[in-house]
Amino acid sequence: MWIGAREGTEEVKDIYNKINYKLKSFNFKKEKFKSHITISRVKYFDYSDRSKFIKLMNDFNEKDFGTLNISSFQFKKSKLTPKGPIYTNIKEITMD
């Protein structure tokens, strides 16, 4: 589950494009960019609750979650395990 951004998306996309350009020699899979914040990962979903879930999501459709100032970003390694993902920081870059 994620929250999309309405403002500042071009600035964030510019950072995304610059990072991808610098890393292109590593042949990472480039995905379509969507400025967002991931708030949860859903491992299991009971489809019998689908209408209740959709109503809950619609209640937040126009919610303003405020402003977020980015002070750094991190390159992370993700290792999937049976107990869930394990994230390791590889490098943190501060925004000056």
Backbone hydrogen bonds, N-H to C=O, Kabsch-Sander energy under -0.5 kcal/mol:
donor,donor_aa,acceptor,acceptor_aa,energy
3,I,37,I,-2.6
4,G,2,W,-0.5
5,A,35,S,-2.2
12,V,8,G,-2.0
13,K,9,T,-2.7
14,D,10,E,-2.0
15,I,11,E,-1.7
16,Y,12,V,-2.5
17,N,13,K,-2.7
18,K,14,D,-2.2
19,I,15,I,-2.5
20,N,16,Y,-2.5
21,Y,17,N,-2.2
22,K,18,K,-2.1
23,L,19,I,-1.8
24,K,21,Y,-1.0
26,F,23,L,-2.2
27,N,24,K,-1.5
28,F,23,L,-0.5
31,E,29,K,-0.5
37,I,3,I,-2.0
39,I,1,M,-2.5
40,S,1,M,-1.6
43,K,41,R,-0.7
47,Y,45,F,-0.9
49,D,46,D,-2.2
50,R,47,Y,-1.4
53,F,49,D,-2.5
54,I,50,R,-2.7
55,K,51,S,-2.2
56,L,52,K,-2.0
57,M,53,F,-2.5
58,N,54,I,-2.6
59,D,55,K,-1.8
60,F,56,L,-0.7
60,F,57,M,-1.0
61,N,58,N,-1.1
63,K,60,F,-1.5
65,F,63,K,-0.7
70,I,68,L,-0.6
71,S,69,N,-0.6
73,F,93,I,-2.3
75,F,91,K,-3.0
76,K,74,Q,-0.5
77,K,88,T,-2.9
79,K,77,K,-0.5
79,K,86,I,-2.5
80,L,78,S,-0.5
81,T,84,G,-0.6
84,G,81,T,-1.9
86,I,79,K,-2.6
87,Y,85,P,-0.5
88,T,77,K,-2.3
90,I,75,F,-3.3
91,K,75,F,-1.3
93,I,73,F,-3.1
95,M,71,S,-3.4
96,D,94,T,-0.7
